């Protein structure tokens, strides 16, 4: 009880600093605005944490997480909550971190930490139930041992994540662009190869056309010439489209687009496909 009163007093004393800018009650619908707000409050949380203002840092991180759920933000909330003694928030936030980062390299350490925190919380609740009729100083003294045990447990190292919320999204977007680029370039190469083969077949038909003319076999010559034309036109089209696809794929692979860029494959009149790239670098 004394611990809760102390935390409440600390909240009241720090309210003047935190109240200078409260977390917005409404979350923007626009993803870019949500990311901007999340980055702003995450930076505020880092600043408050460096200054030792744990409660202000906790509120700022919680505001950032409300705008954009991010594993590193949840981890920071868990660390601060554990530091100030709010075991319930610490347990919930460590769990949220594992949900947001399912392949976290420190998952085993965090799970072990969760088991210890759950044991501590169970002990505290049991002590509160058994000491319900005792005086507040007696209950506070009973909680000293769990606090000593908590201080003896080493905290897990920070997770291997970026402090910038946009960094993860940027890397994921870059991988997507490169994957599309390799697929586009590979398809272009296949088209160029098909065009070359069509051109070889067209030249073969033209050679037959010339040889039959020399033999005065006009019907066979005209048939060969007629067969050569569509093959030639097909080869030109395949080589042109394939070359364009290779260029577009190379751009996607080697040029890093901006966050607002968009790549899409659209159907064009006549049954063809077109690669559309919009946005800015």
HUFEN-V144526 format. One record per residue. N is the residue number from 1. SS is DSSP state (H for helix, E for strand, L for the rest). D_LAST is the distance of its C-alpha to the last C-alpha in whole Angstrom. Layout:
N_SS_D_LAST, N_SS_D_LAST
This chain:
1_L_56, 2_H_56, 3_H_53, 4_H_52, 5_H_53, 6_H_52, 7_H_48, 8_H_49, 9_H_50, 10_H_47, 11_H_45, 12_H_47, 13_H_47, 14_H_43, 15_H_42, 16_H_42, 17_H_39, 18_H_37, 19_L_38, 20_L_36, 21_L_33, 22_L_34, 23_L_32, 24_L_31, 25_L_33, 26_L_31, 27_L_28, 28_L_25, 29_L_24, 30_L_20, 31_H_19, 32_H_16, 33_H_19, 34_H_21, 35_H_19, 36_H_19, 37_H_22, 38_H_23, 39_H_21, 40_H_23, 41_H_26, 42_H_26, 43_H_25, 44_H_28, 45_H_30, 46_H_29, 47_H_31, 48_H_34, 49_H_35, 50_H_34, 51_L_37, 52_L_39, 53_L_39, 54_H_39, 55_H_39, 56_H_37, 57_H_34, 58_H_35, 59_H_35, 60_H_31, 61_H_30, 62_H_32, 63_H_30, 64_H_27, 65_H_28, 66_H_29, 67_H_26, 68_L_24, 69_L_26, 70_L_25, 71_H_28, 72_H_28, 73_H_28, 74_H_31, 75_H_33, 76_H_32, 77_H_34, 78_H_37, 79_H_37, 80_H_38, 81_H_40, 82_H_42, 83_H_43, 84_H_44, 85_L_46, 86_L_45, 87_H_45, 88_H_44, 89_H_41, 90_H_40, 91_H_42, 92_H_39, 93_H_36, 94_H_37, 95_H_37, 96_H_34, 97_H_32, 98_H_34, 99_H_33, 100_H_29, 101_L_29, 102_L_32, 103_L_31, 104_L_31, 105_L_33, 106_L_35, 107_H_37, 108_H_40, 109_H_40, 110_H_39, 111_H_41, 112_H_44, 113_H_43, 114_H_43, 115_H_47, 116_H_48, 117_H_47, 118_H_48, 119_H_52, 120_H_51, 121_H_51, 122_H_54, 123_H_56, 124_H_55, 125_H_56, 126_H_59, 127_H_60, 128_H_59, 129_H_61, 130_H_64, 131_L_64, 132_L_64, 133_L_67, 134_L_67, 135_L_66, 136_H_63, 137_H_63, 138_H_65, 139_H_61, 140_H_59, 141_H_61, 142_H_61, 143_L_57, 144_H_57, 145_H_58, 146_H_54, 147_H_53, 148_H_54, 149_H_53, 150_H_50, 151_H_49, 152_H_51, 153_L_48, 154_L_45, 155_L_42, 156_L_39, 157_L_36, 158_L_33, 159_L_31, 160_L_28, 161_L_25, 162_L_22, 163_L_23, 164_L_20, 165_H_20, 166_H_16, 167_H_16, 168_H_18, 169_H_16, 170_H_13, 171_H_15, 172_H_16, 173_H_13, 174_H_12, 175_H_16, 176_H_16, 177_H_13, 178_H_15, 179_H_18, 180_H_17, 181_H_16, 182_H_20, 183_H_21, 184_H_20, 185_H_21, 186_H_24, 187_H_25, 188_H_24, 189_H_26, 190_H_29, 191_H_29, 192_H_29, 193_H_32, 194_H_34, 195_H_33, 196_H_35, 197_H_38, 198_H_38, 199_H_39, 200_H_41, 201_H_43, 202_H_43, 203_H_44, 204_H_47, 205_H_48, 206_H_48, 207_H_50, 208_H_53, 209_H_53, 210_H_54, 211_H_56, 212_H_58, 213_H_58, 214_H_60, 215_L_62, 216_L_63, 217_L_62, 218_H_60, 219_H_59, 220_H_57, 221_H_55, 222_H_54, 223_H_53, 224_H_51, 225_H_49, 226_H_49, 227_H_47, 228_H_45, 229_H_43, 230_H_41, 231_H_40, 232_H_39, 233_H_37, 234_H_36, 235_H_35, 236_H_33, 237_H_31, 238_H_30, 239_H_29, 240_H_27, 241_H_25, 242_H_25, 243_H_23, 244_H_21, 245_H_20, 246_H_20, 247_H_17, 248_H_15, 249_H_16, 250_H_16, 251_H_12, 252_H_12, 253_H_14, 254_H_13, 255_L_9, 256_L_8, 257_L_5, 258_L_4, 259_L_8, 260_L_8, 261_L_7, 262_E_11, 263_E_13, 264_E_16, 265_E_19, 266_E_21, 267_E_25, 268_E_26, 269_L_29, 270_L_32, 271_L_31, 272_E_28, 273_E_24, 274_E_21, 275_E_17, 276_E_15, 277_E_11, 278_E_10, 279_L_7, 280_L_4, 281_L_0
